[in-house]
């Protein structure tokens, strides 16, 4: 039986992010996630990276006006039911994305929900963006966001809170919510306090929801943040409420990490392919 009924148009979502030539993260991971969630993926490329499983060796940002034009072109022709951001590279690109999303009705000013994955730190916690870009996230994109999905390294860079325990995770969610997003998801994958579980924390400005999941002993987690944010966007595109979409994204990433695989000589990717049959047709 086909995954998508013949002749039925699936909902469309857009990823606004960078490429990964190794295929583990960025738009490659987002598009696989969209597809396995029954969502048609559209793309606005913000940067081209030269990388493999070992590391990134080069990086080329796309001109901001070209990023904005990609968003405008797609939105003028295709009904987008959700959008998500990944690596945005610079304050100038973030500004262009914010303005283009406003014009396209994406985010707080329109009907299309927007998931912001504030990619700002490497796998080792090193800062990837200039301070001006971090400020652009805080002032331009967070107020437009339906959901933001920072990990703990990104929390530290964005609001200078070093989360070492659950209490700090709760405090970080409050501070981030004050910057304007409707929902904050503080991911707990790097929280050393949780040895058996990985607890993500959702906050809507009034109540908290803890989303626990198993912790897996694996180094193959490349693309995990992109994949979870894309799964949340997929849920929103399919008509889920933000809390429902976040819960769906949590279930999705648990299985993606459970089925992660080794690739190359470095960190392998999480697998979106758990959602589909790999048997020959």
Secondary structure as UniProt FT lines:
FT   TURN            6..7
FT   STRAND          12..18
FT   TURN            21..22
FT   HELIX           26..36
FT   TURN            37..38
FT   STRAND          40..51
FT   STRAND          56..61
FT   HELIX           64..77
FT   STRAND          80..85
FT   HELIX           91..104
FT   TURN            108..109
FT   STRAND          112..116
FT   TURN            123..124
FT   HELIX           131..136
FT   HELIX           137..141
FT   HELIX           142..144
FT   STRAND          147..148
FT   HELIX           152..159
FT   HELIX           166..177
FT   TURN            178..180
FT   STRAND          183..186
FT   TURN            189..190
FT   TURN            192..193
FT   STRAND          197..203
FT   STRAND          208..214
FT   HELIX           224..237
FT   TURN            238..239
FT   HELIX           242..258
FT   TURN            264..265
FT   HELIX           272..275
//
